Structures are given as C-alpha cells and as structure tokens.
C-alpha cells in the first residue's frame, strides 16, 4: 500500500476577520493581526531600562521651572489664544506638554528602531514568522506612542499639582497627547527606514530643534511677520501646541478639528510608508 503525500509550500496566514476592508486589500502576508507581540517584547526588554525611559520626562520639566517660572517673572503676562492675557507659565506649560509627547514618540521611533533594523537584524527574524510588515510597523509605532503617553501623563500630573489645568477640557489632554504621539511615531518610523547611518540622525535633531524653539512654544505667533507665521503653521508641533493650549486653558472651538486632522493624515501616511518600506527592504 502506498500513500501519496502532497507537499505544499508555506502560505502566509489569511488576514483575520473583522480587521477592516482596507486591510483586506493589502497583499497576503502583510498583516497577521499580531502586532501586540512586539509591544509585549518591548515591555519585557525595557523593564531594566526604566531609568533611560524616565529621563526623557525631566527635560520639559526643567524648561517649565527654568523658563516658565524664572523667565516668566520678567515677562509677566502674554496674549492667550483668544486674545486675553494669561500668565507666562500657563502659556508655556501646554506647549511643553506637546513637546514632551513628541520627543518621547520620535526618539523611540527613530534611534531604537534604527538599531533593531540595521544592527540587531530583529525585523528579519520577525518577518520569518507569520508576522507581516504591517504588524511590525503597528507594534513599534504603538510602543513609541506608549512612551510618549507616559511622558505626557507625568507632565500633566505636574501641571495639575501646580494648578495649571483650569478647564474641564483638560480631561481630554491625555488622549490628545496619545494621538499626537501616534502621529509623530508613525512619521518617525517611516523616516527611519530611509536612514543609512547614525550620521543621518543629525537630520532628526535639525528638524526637532527648530520646531521646538519656533512653534510658539515660548512666545505667541503674533511676534512673527506674516510670511513666517505661514511657515510656522506648517510645523506639526505648532498644531500640537494649539491643541494642548485649547484643552488645558478651555479655549476650545471648531478649529481644534483642523489641528487634529493634521495628525490623522500624519498617522495614515507614516504607517503606510513604514510598512511598505519594511516590506520592500526585508522581503525583497
């Protein structure tokens, strides 16, 4: 008696049901619905590096005390988002909150991911499993935004203790910070896939530092002439600061939807570019 044995080539797992119509349009093997395993791995590997993670929280805190209170005594009051006078520390604190969410997400989505991608070759091993490029992109972006959310949450607790949250809208500041961190993490990871060496990370600093200094972090946008105001309004950090000032100070109007839409576009573009680049670099 003979038995016929048919050997089939390994096929990528089907996309899980109820993951959305757009995901089903992706090539087979792009998404396996297991991005959570990358988050679990990041939590396990970062347990002994908590001090390095926590250190990123203190930079905006030092700015808050150094400039908000120290320099603020010389400045006095500034013009708020709707034209009313407000204390300098209350003006600066929401901006530093937005910068805290940005920094936490960007640094994790660039330096850490570059090391895993170029030197540890971690993603090569991951894509040899049922995981697809979109799983890797979503998992790493989610961990980066979790780090940004931790920074933002700690900074919000400091603001609450200092009496700088004067509106019930401030309850939405943390979800907004997570959304902002998601956008910066997605774009940061997409940019990282184009990095060739550590020297390229000078470009990251070149982008972040001017945004931090000129996106109305420390002074109103009205100090700029008209053409510079337009340039500043193109910066993503400017929109993040406007959202945080509106929520923390209670200056909420319909314009906040435009600022949030800016980050929704960043999330979509960053996630798609990151997953496609990973697939091209690691699966080709």
C-alpha positions in Angstrom: 0.0 0.0 0.0 1.4 3.4 -1.0 0.3 6.7 0.3 0.5 9.9 -1.7 1.9 12.8 0.2 1.4 16.3 -1.2 3.9 18.8 0.0 2.6 22.3 -0.1 4.6 25.5 0.0 4.2 27.5 3.1 1.4 30.1 2.6 1.0 33.3 4.6 -1.8 33.2 7.1 -5.1 34.8 6.0 -5.9 38.2 7.3 -8.0 37.8 10.4 -11.7 38.5 10.0 -13.2 41.9 11.1 -9.9 43.8 10.5 -11.4 46.2 8.1 -12.0 46.4 4.4 -8.8 48.3 3.6 -6.6 45.7 5.3 -8.1 43.0 3.1 -6.9 44.9 0.1 -3.3 44.5 1.2 -1.1 41.8 -0.2 -1.2 38.4 1.6 1.2 38.1 4.5 1.3 41.9 5.1 -0.8 41.8 8.2 -1.4 38.9 10.6 -3.1 40.7 13.4 -0.3 40.0 15.9 1.2 43.4 16.4 0.7 43.1 20.2 3.6 40.6 20.5 6.0 43.4 19.6 4.5 45.5 22.4 4.9 42.6 24.8 8.6 42.2 23.7 9.3 45.9 24.2 7.8 45.9 27.7 9.9 42.9 28.6 13.2 44.3 27.2 12.7 47.8 28.7 11.9 46.6 32.3 15.6 47.0 33.2 16.0 50.3 31.3 13.3 52.2 33.0 15.7 54.9 34.1 16.6 55.7 30.5 12.9 56.0 29.7 12.1 58.1 32.7 14.9 60.5 31.9 13.1 61.9 28.9 10.4 63.2 31.2 12.7 65.7 33.0 13.8 67.8 30.1 10.4 69.6 29.6 10.1 69.8 33.4 13.3 71.7 33.6 12.1 74.1 30.9 8.9 74.6 32.8 10.6 75.6 36.0 13.5 77.4 34.4 11.7 79.4 31.8 8.1 79.2 33.0 8.8 80.5 36.5 12.2 82.0 36.2 11.9 83.9 32.9 8.2 84.3 33.5 8.8 86.7 36.3 10.4 89.0 33.9 7.8 88.6 31.1 4.7 88.8 33.3 1.6 88.2 31.1 1.3 87.3 27.4 -1.5 87.2 25.0 -3.5 83.9 25.1 -5.0 82.0 22.1 -8.2 84.1 22.1 -6.5 87.5 22.8 -6.9 87.5 26.6 -3.9 88.0 28.9 -2.6 84.9 30.7 0.4 84.2 32.9 3.6 83.1 31.1 3.9 79.8 32.9 0.3 78.9 31.9 1.2 79.8 28.3 4.3 77.7 28.2 3.2 74.6 30.1 0.8 73.2 27.4 3.4 73.8 24.8 6.0 71.8 26.8 3.3 69.1 27.2 3.0 68.8 23.5 6.8 68.8 23.1 7.1 66.0 25.7 4.7 63.8 23.7 6.6 64.5 20.5 10.0 63.8 22.0 9.0 60.5 23.7 7.5 59.2 20.4 10.1 60.4 18.0 13.2 59.2 19.8 11.8 55.7 20.3 10.6 55.5 16.7 14.0 56.6 15.3 17.1 55.6 17.4 15.7 52.4 18.8 14.1 51.2 15.6 17.2 52.0 13.6 19.3 49.8 15.9 16.9 46.9 15.7 16.6 47.3 11.9 20.3 47.8 10.9 22.3 46.1 13.6 20.3 43.7 15.7 18.5 42.4 12.5 15.5 41.9 14.7 12.9 42.5 11.9 14.5 40.0 9.6 13.8 37.3 12.3 10.3 38.6 12.9 9.3 38.5 9.2 10.4 34.9 9.1 7.4 34.2 11.4 3.8 34.7 10.5 4.2 38.4 11.3 4.0 40.8 8.4 5.5 44.3 7.8 2.3 46.0 8.9 2.4 44.0 12.2 5.9 45.3 12.8 5.0 48.9 11.9 1.9 49.0 14.1 3.6 47.2 17.0 6.7 49.5 17.0 4.6 52.7 16.5 2.3 51.7 19.3 5.2 51.2 21.7 6.6 54.6 20.7 3.3 56.3 21.4 3.1 54.5 24.7 6.4 56.1 25.7 5.1 59.5 24.5 2.0 58.9 26.5 4.0 58.2 29.7 5.9 61.4 29.3 2.7 63.4 28.7 0.9 61.7 31.6 3.7 62.5 34.0 3.8 66.1 32.8 0.1 66.5 33.1 0.3 65.3 36.7 2.9 68.1 37.4 0.6 70.7 35.8 -2.3 69.5 37.9 -0.3 69.8 41.1 0.8 73.3 40.1 -2.8 74.4 39.3 -2.2 75.0 35.6 -5.2 72.9 34.4 -8.0 75.4 34.7 -10.7 73.8 32.4 -12.7 70.6 32.4 -11.5 70.2 28.8 -8.1 69.3 30.3 -9.5 65.8 30.8 -9.0 65.3 27.1 -5.4 66.4 27.1 -4.0 62.9 27.7 -6.0 61.3 24.9 -5.0 64.1 22.6 -1.3 63.7 23.6 -1.5 60.0 22.8 -3.0 60.8 19.4 -0.2 63.4 18.8 2.4 60.9 19.9 1.0 58.3 17.5 1.4 60.7 14.6 5.0 61.6 15.4 5.9 57.9 16.0 4.4 56.9 12.6 6.3 59.6 10.7 9.4 58.9 12.7 9.4 55.2 11.9 8.8 56.0 8.2 11.8 58.3 8.1 13.9 55.8 10.0 13.5 53.3 7.1 15.4 55.8 4.9 18.3 56.3 7.4 21.7 54.9 6.2 23.9 55.5 9.2 24.0 57.1 12.6 25.1 60.4 11.0 21.7 60.7 9.4 20.2 61.3 12.8 21.7 64.7 12.8 18.8 65.5 10.4 16.4 64.4 13.2 17.8 67.0 15.5 17.9 69.5 12.7 14.1 69.0 12.4 13.1 68.8 16.1 15.1 71.7 17.5 13.8 74.5 15.2 10.2 73.1 15.7 10.7 73.2 19.5 12.1 76.7 19.5 9.9 78.4 16.9 6.5 76.6 17.1 5.1 79.2 19.5 6.5 77.2 22.4 7.8 80.2 24.3 6.0 83.2 22.6 2.9 83.9 20.6 2.8 83.5 16.9 2.0 87.3 16.5 5.7 88.1 17.1 6.4 86.8 13.6 5.8 88.7 10.3 3.1 87.3 8.1 5.2 85.1 5.8 7.0 83.5 8.8 3.6 82.8 10.5 2.6 80.7 7.5 5.9 78.7 7.8 5.4 78.1 11.5 1.8 76.9 10.9 3.2 74.2 8.7 5.1 72.7 11.6 3.4 69.7 13.2 4.4 70.8 16.7 2.6 74.1 16.2 -0.7 72.2 15.7 0.1 70.0 18.8 0.7 73.1 20.9 -2.5 74.7 19.7 -4.5 71.6 20.7 -2.9 71.5 24.1 -3.4 75.2 24.8 -7.0 74.9 23.8 -7.7 71.9 26.1 -5.7 73.0 29.1 -7.0 76.6 29.1 -10.5 75.9 27.9 -10.2 77.8 24.6 -11.9 75.0 22.6 -13.6 75.8 19.3 -14.1 74.2 15.9 -10.5 75.0 14.8 -9.3 72.1 17.0 -10.7 69.6 14.5 -8.4 71.1 11.8 -5.4 70.6 14.0 -6.4 67.0 14.8 -7.0 66.3 11.2 -3.4 67.2 10.5 -2.3 64.4 12.8 -4.7 61.9 11.3 -3.1 62.5 8.0 0.4 62.0 9.6 -0.7 58.7 11.1 -2.1 57.4 7.8 0.9 58.4 5.7 3.5 57.4 8.3 2.0 53.9 8.9 1.6 53.1 5.2 5.1 54.3 4.3 6.7 52.5 7.2 5.0 49.2 6.5 5.8 49.4 2.7 9.4 50.3 3.3 9.9 47.5 5.7 8.3 45.0 3.3 10.5 46.3 0.5 13.7 46.3 2.4 13.3 43.0 4.3 11.2 40.8 2.0 12.7 41.7 -1.4 
